[in-house]
Amino acid sequence: MHVVVVGATGNVGTSTAQALAADPKVTSVLGLARREPGLKIDKVRWERADVNDTDLVSHFRGADAGVHLSWL
């Protein structure tokens, strides 16, 4: 399963990414956030995206699930 997490670098976001990466059913996680963290988590790839001005459609292509944790 491929999961996209929007707002992945906040407190809840990093915990969510870690929990998803620990799940054997999850094969990959795309963490989207305004800033890339220095945090390395197996199965997690980070990309910069801002819900205010980034077209998120392409980031969700091929995703099996999405988690929205960002706020304006």
N, C-alpha and C positions, 0 to 999 in steps of 0.2 A: 504494500500500500504506500502511495506517495501522498504526503500531507503538506499543505502550505499553511504557514502560520504568519499572519499579518500582525505587526506589532510585537515581533519576536524578541526584542532586546530589553523589554521591561522586566520587572520582577516576575510577573505571572508568565510572560512570554518565554523567558529563559527556562523557567521550571517546566513549562509545557513542552518546550523543545527537548529537554532532557528526558522527560517521561515518555514522549513519543519515540525517541531514539532507543530507549531501553525496551520498548515493546517489540518482540520478535516478528510481529505481523507487519510492522512498519519498515519499509525498505529504504525510504529516504524522506527527508524533511527539508523544505525550502523555507528558511526564515527571512521574512521581509521586514525591513525597518529603515528609518531615516538614517541611522548610523550603523555601521558594521561593528560588532563587538570584537574584543580580543579573545573571546571565549571559543574554544574548540570543543565541539561535541561530535562524536562519531555519528555518521549518517546525516548530519546537518550541513547544508550549504547556505551561506548567507548572501543576500543581495540587498542593495540599497533600493528603497522605494518609499515614496511618500504618498499617503492616501489623498493628499490635497491636489497633487499634480502628476501623478504617475498612472498610466493606463495599466491596470493590474490584470487585464484579461489574459495577456500572454503568459503571465506567471502562473495562472491557474490551469493552463492547457495540460492535459494529462494527469491532473491531480485527482485523487480518489476522495479527498476530504479537504476542508479548509477550516481554519480556526481564526476568527477575527477578534483581535485584542487591542487594536489601535484606537485612539481617540483623538479628536481635534482639539 
